[in-house]
Amino acid sequence: MTSAPTTARAPRLPSLTGLRWIAALLVFGFHAGTMRIIAEPELKTVMDKTFSLGLSGVEFFFVLSGFVLVWSYRDGEPGRRFLRRRLAKIYPNHVVTFVAALAVAAWFADPVLPWAAIGNLFLVQAWIPLNGYFYSVNNVSWSLSCELAFYLCLPLVVPWLRRGRTGVLRAVLVAAPLLILALWPGQHLVPEEQRWWFTQIFPVTRSLEFWMGAAAAELMRRHRWRGPGLPVASLLFVATWVVAALWIRAEFWAALLAVAYVLVIAAAAEADVRGRWTPWRSRAMVWLGEVSFAFYLVHVLVMVTVLRLTGDWGTGLPGWRGPLAVLGFLLLNLALAAALHRWVELPMMRRLGPSRRPRTGPAAVAPAPAVPAPRSHPSSTPGGVGRIEPSALFSGRGDTPQGGARRRDPAVICTRAQGRPRTRPRRPGDAARSSPATVSREVPTMSQTVLRHFLTEVPEAAAIWSTLTVLALALLAVLVARPEREPAEPAPEPVDADAVHRADLARYADEVAVAAAGAAQTARRRRERWLVAQDEAERAWAAYDEADAAARRLALAAALPTPRTPHTPTEYAARERWLRHAAMTAYWRGDLTARQLADVLAGRNGWDPRRHPAEQEAVLAGTIRDGRRARWEAAAARERLAWRDAELAADAARTLTVEAYAAATALRPVPAPRASAVTRVPVAAARWRPARIG
């Protein structure tokens, strides 16, 4: 008789299912803002500020996908079975929305590239770096192309994850955000027209987020995850969102939000495993999370189709009609997503997915799962099927949830292959081994348990700490027992005041000479900086002069009437494409900042993609001129500051040079005065004369 192999299932994570709806809602809000459904400026500003980072919801999906798939991956499952189950999940909805998008394109007579449609159908469009390919047909399906690439790689990577060291997994969590951040300078290695594809679409670069989630899930399975709880993680996420939207440059958004998403996902998963309450695991949130995949696939197609049918595409709805239209689109997409989930996704998963009935085969021992399996209690549920105690999933060894010393009867062996306990016959020696006297002798005291755990579980640590303690005590004993010797006072030497003075003077002269040399080098370096700043100011002035001439020329040309073109959705789409291309070109050239580019793409701060390209070119030229003027003014200010620093350094160098010369002169020995030649004149002998009397 053969038994089916056992497969331990990881606990379900309903909170992560609820969080999927939040990510889908962020993507919906971002697309609703970029479609300019709301025409009222104040309301549109609120919409843009709220969902300015909503596109990162796709990043959340990638991180969540890596986490959930590694968490629920069944060890020993064939890769074909895993791929079949994942394709049954995503491909039917993709085919339905693909056909719907082609029908909409045929209704509006939109051109469709045949090879682009074929690539979209087989979910390989994200690998094609050509305009019109990765955003073809149903443009949001590019993320499914990335997901399919992740599915193909996961069965090959999971065995490595299971065997990998904990330090390597933590290194992945640290290195992935840094690599995401490095994509922005690295994009200059690819052609300019492919940089957006390289940073936002390419499956290899987007896989960094997927592997972050996979590493976090494996750490969670091993009970090695160290992160904040759900309340703290949620606060960190909200703070990161607000700070990134208001003050941080766009190049840092993806890396920061990837870290925030990993913290929130891991915290929610840990709360589910421990059985704690979360706002995302309610029945309504779980249902919304289940239909979020279908909602994501239909929301852009539905909104664009309805706006084009009503003639409001690109014009927006005035007043409160705009917010009401957004709310209506939300409900309409949710209803269509529920229908797609109910009548397409679920039936096709049952029909196309692998059978869940366990196949019979030779008896095999299932590997021990990383997450502790539930222990069966005959009195817990009908039929003797045990339930998972949340606390047992993070406890130590033993039968109690906290790894206590209570023992099971060795006669009872619980098998979970069929979900019910099974007992084996008692052997002759079982009664003696499980007698009360023996059991009472085996129960240790608390101190014995702690000592045995310390000596048996961590022998290396015990040996190391014991050795260090013995060495420290021996060193301390040597230092205490060694007698202190008072050093003998040296005999005072005679002091030569003149020699001491000359030694001080020589030291001062050397120090001043070194300072003078350093000051001279600093003066030369600052002069070079001033010359470089002067050249930069001249180049900035030349660039500003060129931009000013172009802006004046376009302003004069704007006085002429613009050519009349039909105001059709196709014309508006062409104008929007021209504006985006011109803005991206100016951004890569350095004439627009990241915030200005975001304003152009979102239609904020006076940017209107519906205007004629001649008017858009004039506005863009004026913006470029203002930016170049600001850069020239900044360069001129830097040039003045560099000139002042160079003058101060030159003055300091001159002063120190004079001081060094004076010190060197004072150090020179004073020459002794020469003896003058004295002519000796012979003196005649004085003659004696008598004193005068009277």
C-alpha positions as CSV (number, residue, x, y, z in Angstrom):
1,M,0.0,0.0,0.0
2,T,1.4,3.4,-0.9
3,S,0.6,6.8,0.7
4,A,0.4,10.2,-1.0
5,P,3.3,12.4,-0.3
6,T,2.6,15.2,2.2
7,T,2.9,18.8,1.3
8,A,2.8,21.4,4.1
9,R,0.8,24.5,3.2
10,A,1.8,27.9,4.5
11,P,-0.8,29.9,6.3
12,R,-3.0,32.1,4.2
13,L,-2.4,35.9,4.2
14,P,-5.7,37.6,3.7
15,S,-4.3,41.1,4.6
16,L,-2.0,41.0,1.6
17,T,-5.1,40.2,-0.6
18,G,-6.7,43.3,0.8
19,L,-3.7,45.4,0.2
20,R,-3.8,44.5,-3.5
21,W,-6.9,46.6,-3.8
22,I,-5.1,49.7,-2.3
23,A,-2.4,49.3,-4.9
24,A,-5.0,49.0,-7.7
25,L,-6.7,52.1,-6.4
26,L,-3.5,54.0,-6.5
27,V,-2.9,53.1,-10.2
28,F,-6.5,54.0,-11.0
29,G,-6.2,57.4,-9.4
30,F,-2.9,58.1,-11.2
31,H,-4.5,57.3,-14.6
32,A,-7.6,59.2,-13.8
33,G,-5.4,62.3,-13.1
34,T,-3.3,61.9,-16.3
35,M,-6.4,61.6,-18.4
36,R,-7.5,65.0,-17.1
37,I,-11.1,63.9,-16.4
38,I,-11.4,66.7,-13.8
39,A,-11.2,70.2,-15.5
40,E,-11.6,72.3,-12.4
41,P,-8.1,73.6,-11.5
42,E,-8.5,73.4,-7.7
43,L,-10.0,69.9,-7.8
44,K,-7.5,68.7,-10.4
45,T,-4.6,70.0,-8.2
46,V,-6.0,67.9,-5.2
47,M,-6.2,64.9,-7.5
48,D,-2.7,65.3,-8.8
49,K,-1.2,65.8,-5.4
50,T,-3.0,62.8,-3.9
51,F,-2.1,60.3,-6.7
52,S,1.2,61.8,-8.0
53,L,3.0,58.6,-7.0
54,G,0.1,56.3,-7.9
55,L,2.1,54.7,-10.7
56,S,4.2,53.0,-8.1
57,G,1.2,50.8,-7.4
58,V,2.6,48.5,-10.1
59,E,5.8,48.4,-8.1
60,F,3.7,47.2,-5.1
61,F,2.2,44.5,-7.2
62,F,5.7,43.2,-8.2
63,V,6.9,43.2,-4.6
64,L,3.7,41.5,-3.4
65,S,3.9,38.9,-6.1
66,G,7.4,37.9,-5.1
67,F,6.5,37.7,-1.5
68,V,3.3,35.7,-1.9
69,L,4.7,33.3,-4.5
70,V,7.7,32.4,-2.4
71,W,5.7,32.2,0.8
72,S,3.1,29.8,-0.7
73,Y,5.5,27.9,-3.0
74,R,5.1,24.1,-2.4
75,D,8.5,22.4,-2.0
76,G,8.9,19.6,-4.5
77,E,6.2,20.9,-6.8
78,P,7.2,20.5,-10.5
79,G,7.8,23.7,-12.3
80,R,5.3,22.8,-15.0
81,R,2.5,22.5,-12.5
82,F,3.4,25.9,-11.0
83,L,3.5,27.6,-14.4
84,R,0.2,26.0,-15.4
85,R,-1.5,27.3,-12.2
86,R,-0.1,30.8,-12.7
87,L,-1.1,30.9,-16.4
88,A,-4.6,29.8,-15.5
89,K,-4.7,32.8,-13.2
90,I,-3.6,35.6,-15.5
91,Y,-4.0,34.4,-19.2
92,P,-7.9,34.1,-19.5
93,N,-8.4,37.7,-18.3
94,H,-5.6,38.9,-20.5
95,V,-7.2,37.2,-23.6
96,V,-10.6,38.7,-22.9
97,T,-9.3,42.3,-22.4
98,F,-7.0,41.8,-25.5
99,V,-10.1,41.0,-27.6
100,A,-12.0,43.9,-26.1
101,A,-9.2,46.3,-26.8
102,L,-9.0,45.1,-30.5
103,A,-12.8,45.6,-30.8
104,V,-12.5,49.2,-29.5
105,A,-9.6,49.9,-31.9
106,A,-11.7,48.6,-34.8
107,W,-14.7,50.7,-33.7
108,F,-12.6,53.9,-33.7
109,A,-10.5,52.9,-36.7
110,D,-7.3,53.1,-34.7
111,P,-4.2,51.6,-36.4
112,V,-2.8,48.5,-34.8
113,L,0.6,47.0,-35.6
114,P,0.2,43.3,-36.3
115,W,3.5,42.2,-34.8
116,A,2.9,44.4,-31.7
117,A,-0.5,42.7,-31.3
118,I,1.0,39.3,-31.6
119,G,3.7,40.1,-29.0
120,N,1.0,41.5,-26.7
121,L,-1.1,38.3,-27.1
122,F,1.8,36.1,-26.1
123,L,3.0,38.5,-23.3
124,V,6.4,39.2,-24.7
125,Q,5.9,42.9,-25.5
126,A,7.9,44.1,-22.5
127,W,11.0,42.7,-24.1
128,I,10.7,44.8,-27.2
129,P,12.2,48.3,-26.8
130,L,10.2,50.0,-29.6
131,N,7.5,52.6,-29.4
132,G,4.1,51.2,-30.1
133,Y,5.1,47.7,-28.9
134,F,5.3,47.6,-25.1
135,Y,2.3,49.8,-24.7
136,S,0.3,48.1,-27.5
137,V,-3.4,47.0,-27.5
138,N,-4.3,47.0,-23.8
139,N,-1.4,49.0,-22.6
140,V,-1.5,47.9,-18.9
141,S,-0.7,44.3,-19.9
142,W,3.0,45.1,-20.1
143,S,3.1,44.3,-16.4
144,L,1.8,40.8,-17.2
145,S,4.7,40.3,-19.6
146,C,7.0,41.1,-16.6
147,E,5.1,38.7,-14.3
148,L,5.3,35.9,-16.9
149,A,9.1,36.3,-16.9
150,F,9.2,36.2,-13.1
151,Y,7.1,33.0,-13.2
152,L,9.5,31.3,-15.6
153,C,12.4,32.1,-13.3
154,L,10.9,31.4,-9.9
155,P,11.0,27.5,-10.0
156,L,14.7,27.8,-10.8
157,V,15.4,30.3,-8.0
158,V,13.3,28.8,-5.2
159,P,15.7,25.9,-4.4
160,W,18.5,28.5,-4.1
161,L,16.4,30.6,-1.8
162,R,15.6,27.6,0.4
163,R,19.3,26.7,0.7
164,G,20.6,30.3,0.8
165,R,22.1,31.8,3.9
166,T,20.1,34.4,5.9
167,G,22.9,37.0,5.4
168,V,22.6,36.6,1.6
169,L,18.9,37.2,1.7
170,R,19.3,40.3,3.8
171,A,22.0,41.5,1.4
172,V,19.4,41.1,-1.4
173,L,17.0,43.4,0.5
174,V,19.8,46.0,0.9
175,A,21.2,45.8,-2.6
176,A,18.0,45.8,-4.6
177,P,17.0,49.4,-3.7
178,L,20.5,50.6,-4.4
179,L,20.4,48.9,-7.8
180,I,17.0,50.6,-8.5
181,L,18.5,53.9,-7.6
182,A,21.5,53.2,-9.9
183,L,19.2,52.8,-12.9
184,W,18.9,56.5,-13.3
185,P,22.5,57.2,-14.0
186,G,22.8,53.8,-15.8
187,Q,20.1,54.7,-18.3
188,H,22.6,57.0,-20.1
189,L,24.3,53.8,-21.3
190,V,21.3,53.1,-23.6
191,P,19.9,55.2,-26.5
192,E,17.8,58.1,-25.5
193,E,14.6,56.8,-27.1
194,Q,14.9,53.6,-25.1
195,R,15.5,55.0,-21.6
196,W,11.9,55.0,-20.5
197,W,11.6,51.4,-21.5
198,F,14.9,50.5,-19.8
199,T,13.9,52.0,-16.4
200,Q,10.1,51.4,-16.4
201,I,9.3,48.4,-18.6
202,F,12.3,46.1,-19.0
203,P,11.6,42.9,-17.1
204,V,15.2,42.5,-15.9
205,T,15.2,45.9,-14.2
206,R,11.6,45.5,-12.8
207,S,12.6,42.1,-11.4
208,L,14.6,43.8,-8.7
209,E,11.3,44.6,-6.9
210,F,10.1,41.0,-7.3
211,W,13.2,39.6,-5.8
212,M,13.0,42.0,-2.9
213,G,9.6,40.5,-2.0
214,A,10.9,37.0,-2.5
215,A,13.8,37.5,-0.1
216,A,11.5,39.1,2.5
217,A,9.2,36.1,2.3
218,E,12.0,33.6,2.7
219,L,13.2,35.5,5.8
220,M,9.7,35.4,7.1
221,R,9.5,31.6,6.6
222,R,12.7,31.2,8.5
223,H,11.5,33.5,11.4
224,R,14.5,35.7,10.6
225,W,12.5,38.8,9.5
226,R,13.3,41.8,11.7
227,G,11.0,44.7,10.8
228,P,8.4,47.1,12.4
229,G,4.9,46.1,13.2
230,L,2.0,47.0,10.9
231,P,1.1,50.4,12.6
232,V,4.7,51.6,12.5
233,A,5.2,50.3,9.0
234,S,2.0,52.1,7.8
235,L,3.2,55.4,9.4
236,L,6.6,55.0,7.7
237,F,4.9,54.4,4.4
238,V,2.6,57.4,4.7
239,A,5.5,59.6,5.7
240,T,7.6,58.3,2.8
241,W,4.7,59.0,0.4
242,V,4.2,62.5,1.5
243,V,7.9,63.5,1.7
244,A,8.6,61.9,-1.7
245,A,5.6,63.7,-3.3
246,L,6.5,67.1,-2.0
247,W,10.3,67.4,-1.5
248,I,12.2,64.5,-3.1
249,R,13.3,64.3,-6.7
250,A,11.7,61.8,-9.0
251,E,14.9,59.7,-9.4
252,F,14.6,58.6,-5.7
253,W,10.9,57.6,-5.7
254,A,11.2,54.0,-6.8
255,A,13.9,53.0,-4.4
256,L,12.3,54.7,-1.4
257,L,8.8,53.3,-2.1
258,A,10.2,49.8,-2.7
259,V,11.6,49.8,0.8
260,A,8.3,51.2,2.2
261,Y,6.3,48.5,0.4
262,V,8.4,45.7,1.7
263,L,8.0,46.9,5.2
264,V,4.2,47.2,4.9
265,I,3.8,43.8,3.2
266,A,6.0,41.9,5.7
267,A,4.3,43.6,8.6
268,A,0.8,42.7,7.3
269,A,1.9,39.1,6.7
270,E,3.4,38.8,10.2
271,A,0.1,40.1,11.6
272,D,-1.8,37.4,9.7
273,V,0.5,34.7,10.8
274,R,0.2,35.8,14.5
275,G,-3.5,36.0,14.2
276,R,-3.7,39.8,14.9
277,W,-6.4,42.1,13.6
278,T,-5.7,44.2,10.6
279,P,-8.0,46.5,8.6
280,W,-7.1,44.7,5.4
281,R,-8.4,41.2,6.2
282,S,-12.1,42.0,6.4
283,R,-14.4,40.1,4.0
284,A,-15.0,43.2,1.9
285,M,-11.3,44.1,1.5
286,V,-10.4,40.5,0.7
287,W,-13.1,40.5,-2.0
288,L,-11.8,43.8,-3.4
289,G,-8.3,42.3,-3.5
290,E,-9.5,39.3,-5.3
291,V,-11.1,41.3,-8.1
292,S,-8.2,43.9,-8.2
293,F,-6.4,42.0,-11.0
294,A,-9.4,42.2,-13.3
295,F,-9.9,45.8,-12.2
296,Y,-6.4,46.7,-13.2
297,L,-6.8,45.1,-16.6
298,V,-10.0,46.9,-17.5
299,H,-9.8,50.4,-15.9
300,V,-7.8,52.2,-18.6
301,L,-9.6,50.6,-21.5
302,V,-13.0,51.4,-20.0
303,M,-12.2,55.1,-19.1
304,V,-10.6,55.8,-22.5
305,T,-13.5,54.2,-24.4
306,V,-16.2,56.0,-22.5
307,L,-14.5,59.4,-22.8
308,R,-14.0,59.0,-26.5
309,L,-17.6,58.0,-27.0
310,T,-18.9,61.0,-25.1
311,G,-16.5,63.4,-26.8
312,D,-14.8,64.4,-23.5
313,W,-11.4,62.8,-24.2
314,G,-8.7,65.4,-23.6
315,T,-11.2,68.2,-22.6
316,G,-12.2,67.2,-19.1
317,L,-15.5,67.7,-17.3
318,P,-16.1,71.1,-15.6
319,G,-17.2,71.7,-12.0
320,W,-18.3,68.8,-9.9
321,R,-19.0,66.6,-13.0
322,G,-15.3,65.7,-13.1
323,P,-15.1,64.1,-9.5
324,L,-18.5,62.5,-10.1
325,A,-17.2,61.0,-13.4
326,V,-14.2,59.6,-11.6
327,L,-16.4,58.0,-8.9
328,G,-18.6,56.6,-11.7
329,F,-15.7,55.2,-13.5
330,L,-14.5,53.6,-10.2
331,L,-17.9,51.9,-9.7
332,L,-18.2,50.9,-13.4
333,N,-14.7,49.3,-13.5
334,L,-15.4,47.5,-10.2
335,A,-18.7,46.0,-11.6
336,L,-16.9,44.9,-14.8
337,A,-14.0,43.5,-12.8
338,A,-16.4,41.6,-10.6
339,A,-18.1,40.1,-13.6
340,L,-14.7,39.2,-15.2
341,H,-13.6,37.6,-12.0
342,R,-16.8,35.7,-11.4
343,W,-17.4,34.4,-15.0
344,V,-14.0,34.2,-16.5
345,E,-11.2,34.1,-14.0
346,L,-12.6,31.6,-11.4
347,P,-14.1,29.1,-14.0
348,M,-11.0,29.1,-16.1
349,M,-8.7,28.6,-13.1
350,R,-10.7,25.5,-12.2
351,R,-10.7,24.3,-15.8
352,L,-7.2,25.1,-16.9
353,G,-5.3,24.8,-13.6
354,P,-3.8,21.6,-12.4
355,S,-5.9,19.1,-10.4
356,R,-5.7,19.6,-6.7
357,R,-6.3,15.9,-6.0
358,P,-3.1,14.4,-4.6
359,R,-1.5,11.8,-6.9
360,T,-0.6,8.4,-5.5
361,G,2.9,7.3,-5.6
362,P,5.7,5.7,-3.6
363,A,5.7,6.7,0.0
364,A,8.1,9.6,0.7
365,V,9.0,11.6,3.7
366,A,7.9,15.2,3.2
367,P,10.5,17.8,4.0
368,A,9.9,19.7,7.2
369,P,8.3,23.1,6.3
370,A,9.9,26.3,7.4
371,V,6.6,27.3,9.0
372,P,5.6,24.9,11.7
373,A,2.7,22.6,10.8
374,P,-0.5,22.7,12.9
375,R,-0.7,20.1,15.7
376,S,-3.9,18.0,15.7
377,H,-6.1,18.2,18.8
378,P,-9.0,15.7,18.7
379,S,-11.3,18.0,20.6
380,S,-10.6,21.2,18.5
381,T,-12.6,20.5,15.4
382,P,-14.8,17.7,14.1
383,G,-13.0,14.8,12.7
384,G,-9.9,15.4,14.7
385,V,-8.5,18.0,12.3
386,G,-6.3,20.4,14.2
387,R,-6.1,24.2,13.6
388,I,-3.1,26.4,13.4
389,E,-2.3,28.3,16.5
390,P,-0.8,31.6,15.4
391,S,1.6,31.8,18.4
392,A,3.0,28.3,17.5
393,L,4.2,29.6,14.1
394,F,6.8,31.8,15.8
395,S,7.6,29.7,18.9
396,G,10.4,27.4,19.6
397,R,10.5,23.6,19.8
398,G,8.1,21.6,21.9
399,D,4.4,20.8,22.0
400,T,3.3,24.0,23.7
401,P,2.9,27.2,21.7
402,Q,6.0,28.7,23.4
403,G,8.2,25.6,23.2
404,G,7.6,24.4,26.8
405,A,8.7,21.1,28.3
406,R,5.4,19.2,28.0
407,R,5.8,15.9,26.1
408,R,3.5,14.0,23.8
409,D,2.7,10.4,24.3
410,P,5.1,8.6,22.0
411,A,2.3,6.2,21.0
412,V,0.5,8.9,19.1
413,I,1.9,9.9,15.8
414,C,0.0,12.6,13.9
415,T,0.0,12.5,10.1
416,R,-1.4,15.3,8.0
417,A,-1.5,13.7,4.6
418,Q,-5.2,13.0,5.0
419,G,-5.9,15.7,7.6
420,R,-6.6,13.3,10.6
421,P,-4.4,11.7,13.3
422,R,-3.3,8.1,13.1
423,T,-2.0,5.9,15.9
424,R,0.5,3.1,15.7
425,P,0.4,0.0,17.9
426,R,2.2,0.1,21.1
427,R,5.5,-1.7,21.2
428,P,6.6,-3.8,24.2
429,G,9.0,-1.2,25.5
430,D,6.7,1.8,25.2
431,A,5.0,1.2,28.5
432,A,8.3,1.2,30.4
433,R,9.5,4.3,28.5
434,S,6.3,6.3,29.1
435,S,5.7,5.2,32.7
436,P,4.8,8.1,35.1
437,A,8.0,7.5,37.2
438,T,10.2,7.8,34.1
439,V,8.4,10.9,32.9
440,S,8.6,12.5,36.4
441,R,12.4,11.9,36.4
442,E,12.8,13.4,32.9
443,V,11.1,16.7,33.7
444,P,13.9,19.1,34.5
445,T,13.8,22.3,36.6
446,M,13.8,25.7,35.0
447,S,17.5,26.3,35.8
448,Q,18.5,22.9,34.4
449,T,16.5,23.7,31.2
450,V,18.2,27.0,30.7
451,L,21.6,25.6,31.4
452,R,21.1,22.6,29.1
453,H,19.7,24.9,26.3
454,F,22.7,27.2,26.6
455,L,25.3,24.4,26.6
456,T,23.6,22.2,24.0
457,E,22.2,24.7,21.5
458,V,25.0,27.2,21.4
459,P,28.3,25.3,22.2
460,E,30.4,27.6,20.1
461,A,29.1,30.7,21.7
462,A,29.6,29.2,25.2
463,A,33.2,28.2,24.4
464,I,34.0,31.6,22.9
465,W,32.5,33.6,25.7
466,S,34.1,31.4,28.4
467,T,37.5,31.7,26.8
468,L,37.2,35.5,26.6
469,T,36.1,35.7,30.2
470,V,39.1,33.6,31.4
471,L,41.5,35.7,29.4
472,A,40.0,39.0,30.7
473,L,40.2,37.7,34.3
474,A,43.8,36.6,33.8
475,L,44.9,39.9,32.3
476,L,43.1,41.8,35.1
477,A,45.0,39.6,37.7
478,V,48.3,40.3,36.1
479,L,47.7,44.1,36.1
480,V,46.6,44.1,39.7
481,A,49.4,41.9,41.0
482,R,52.2,43.7,39.2
483,P,54.0,46.2,41.5
484,E,54.2,49.7,40.3
485,R,57.7,51.2,40.0
486,E,58.3,54.9,40.5
487,P,60.4,56.2,37.7
488,A,63.7,57.8,38.7
489,E,63.9,61.5,38.2
490,P,66.5,62.4,35.7
491,A,69.2,64.9,36.8
492,P,68.5,68.4,35.6
493,E,70.6,69.5,32.7
494,P,71.9,73.0,32.4
495,V,69.7,75.2,30.2
496,D,71.1,77.3,27.5
497,A,68.7,80.2,27.1
498,D,70.2,81.3,23.8
499,A,70.0,77.8,22.4
500,V,66.3,77.4,23.5
501,H,65.4,80.7,21.9
502,R,67.1,79.8,18.6
503,A,65.3,76.4,18.7
504,D,61.9,78.1,19.2
505,L,62.7,80.6,16.4
506,A,63.7,77.8,14.0
507,R,60.5,75.9,14.8
508,Y,58.4,79.0,14.2
509,A,60.2,79.7,10.9
510,D,59.5,76.1,9.7
511,E,55.8,76.3,10.7
512,V,55.3,79.7,9.0
513,A,57.1,78.4,5.9
514,V,54.8,75.4,5.7
515,A,51.8,77.6,6.2
516,A,53.0,80.0,3.5
517,A,53.5,77.1,1.0
518,G,50.0,75.8,1.8
519,A,48.5,79.2,1.4
520,A,50.2,79.7,-1.9
521,Q,48.8,76.3,-3.1
522,T,45.3,77.2,-1.9
523,A,45.5,80.5,-3.7
524,R,46.5,78.8,-7.0
525,R,43.7,76.2,-6.6
526,R,41.1,78.9,-5.9
527,R,42.3,80.9,-8.8
528,E,41.8,77.9,-11.0
529,R,38.3,77.5,-9.6
530,W,37.5,81.1,-10.3
531,L,38.7,80.7,-13.9
532,V,36.5,77.6,-14.3
533,A,33.5,79.4,-12.8
534,Q,34.2,82.3,-15.1
535,D,34.1,80.0,-18.1
536,E,30.9,78.4,-16.8
537,A,29.3,81.8,-16.4
538,E,30.2,82.7,-20.0
539,R,28.8,79.4,-21.4
540,A,25.6,79.9,-19.3
541,W,25.3,83.4,-20.7
542,A,25.8,82.1,-24.3
543,A,23.1,79.4,-23.7
544,Y,20.7,81.9,-22.3
545,D,21.3,84.3,-25.2
546,E,20.6,81.5,-27.6
547,A,17.4,80.5,-25.8
548,D,16.3,84.1,-25.5
549,A,16.7,84.6,-29.3
550,A,14.8,81.4,-30.0
551,A,12.0,82.4,-27.6
552,R,11.8,85.9,-29.2
553,R,11.6,84.4,-32.6
554,L,8.8,81.9,-31.6
555,A,7.0,84.7,-29.8
556,L,6.9,86.8,-33.0
557,A,5.8,83.7,-34.9
558,A,3.0,83.1,-32.4
559,A,1.5,86.4,-33.4
560,L,0.5,84.8,-36.7
561,P,-2.7,82.7,-36.7
562,T,-2.1,79.0,-36.2
563,P,-3.2,76.5,-38.9
564,R,-6.7,75.2,-38.6
565,T,-6.9,71.5,-37.8
566,P,-9.9,69.4,-37.0
567,H,-10.4,69.0,-33.2
568,T,-10.6,65.2,-33.1
569,P,-9.3,62.7,-30.6
570,T,-6.7,61.7,-33.0
571,E,-5.5,65.2,-33.4
572,Y,-5.4,65.7,-29.6
573,A,-3.5,62.5,-29.2
574,A,-0.9,63.6,-31.8
575,R,-0.5,66.9,-30.0
576,E,0.0,65.2,-26.7
577,R,2.6,62.9,-28.2
578,W,4.5,65.8,-29.7
579,L,4.5,67.7,-26.4
580,R,5.7,64.6,-24.4
581,H,8.4,64.0,-27.0
582,A,9.6,67.6,-26.9
583,A,9.5,67.7,-23.1
584,M,11.4,64.5,-22.8
585,T,14.0,65.7,-25.3
586,A,14.4,69.0,-23.3
587,Y,14.7,67.0,-20.1
588,W,17.4,64.7,-21.3
589,R,19.2,67.8,-22.7
590,G,19.1,69.4,-19.2
591,D,16.7,72.2,-20.0
592,L,13.8,70.9,-17.9
593,T,13.9,69.7,-14.3
594,A,12.2,66.5,-13.2
595,R,9.4,68.4,-11.5
596,Q,8.8,70.4,-14.7
597,L,8.8,67.2,-16.7
598,A,6.2,65.8,-14.3
599,D,4.1,68.9,-14.7
600,V,4.2,68.6,-18.5
601,L,3.3,64.9,-18.4
602,A,0.4,65.5,-15.9
603,G,-0.8,68.7,-17.6
604,R,-0.2,70.9,-14.5
605,N,0.8,74.5,-14.0
606,G,-0.4,75.8,-17.4
607,W,0.7,72.9,-19.6
608,D,-2.1,72.0,-21.9
609,P,-1.5,69.1,-24.4
610,R,-4.6,70.2,-26.4
611,R,-3.0,73.4,-27.7
612,H,-1.4,73.6,-31.1
613,P,2.2,72.5,-31.4
614,A,3.3,76.0,-32.4
615,E,1.8,77.4,-29.2
616,Q,3.3,74.5,-27.2
617,E,6.7,75.1,-28.7
618,A,6.6,78.8,-27.8
619,V,5.6,78.0,-24.2
620,L,8.3,75.3,-24.0
621,A,10.9,77.8,-25.4
622,G,10.0,80.4,-22.8
623,T,10.3,77.8,-20.1
624,I,13.7,76.8,-21.4
625,R,14.8,80.4,-21.6
626,D,13.8,81.0,-18.0
627,G,15.6,78.0,-16.8
628,R,18.8,79.0,-18.7
629,R,18.6,82.5,-17.3
630,A,18.3,81.0,-13.8
631,R,21.3,78.9,-14.4
632,W,23.3,81.9,-15.8
633,E,22.4,83.9,-12.7
634,A,23.5,81.0,-10.5
635,A,26.7,80.6,-12.5
636,A,27.4,84.4,-12.2
637,A,26.9,84.2,-8.4
638,R,29.3,81.3,-8.2
639,E,31.8,83.2,-10.3
640,R,31.7,86.2,-7.9
641,L,32.0,83.9,-4.9
642,A,35.0,82.1,-6.4
643,W,36.6,85.5,-7.2
644,R,36.2,86.6,-3.6
645,D,37.7,83.4,-2.3
646,A,40.6,83.6,-4.7
647,E,41.3,87.2,-3.5
648,L,41.2,86.2,0.2
649,A,43.5,83.3,-0.5
650,A,46.0,85.5,-2.4
651,D,46.0,88.0,0.5
652,A,46.6,85.3,3.0
653,A,49.4,83.8,0.9
654,R,51.1,87.2,0.6
655,T,50.9,87.8,4.4
656,L,52.3,84.4,5.3
657,T,55.1,84.8,2.7
658,V,56.2,88.1,4.3
659,E,56.0,86.5,7.8
660,A,58.1,83.5,6.7
661,Y,60.7,85.7,5.2
662,A,61.0,87.8,8.4
663,A,61.3,84.6,10.5
664,A,64.0,83.2,8.2
665,T,65.9,86.5,8.4
666,A,65.7,86.6,12.2
667,L,67.1,83.1,12.3
668,R,70.3,84.0,10.5
669,P,73.4,84.6,12.7
670,V,74.3,88.3,13.2
671,P,77.9,88.9,11.8
672,A,80.4,90.3,14.3
673,P,81.6,93.9,13.7
674,R,85.0,94.1,12.0
675,A,87.9,95.6,14.0
676,S,89.0,99.0,12.5
677,A,92.8,99.7,11.9
678,V,94.1,102.1,14.6
679,T,97.3,104.0,13.9
680,R,99.5,104.2,16.9
681,V,101.2,107.6,17.2
682,P,104.3,107.7,19.4
683,V,103.8,109.9,22.4
684,A,106.6,112.1,23.6
685,A,107.7,111.7,27.2
686,A,106.3,114.4,29.4
687,R,108.8,116.6,30.9
688,W,108.6,117.5,34.6
689,R,108.0,121.1,35.4
690,P,108.2,122.6,38.8
691,A,105.1,124.1,40.3
692,R,104.5,127.7,40.1
693,I,104.8,129.5,43.3
694,G,103.1,132.7,44.1
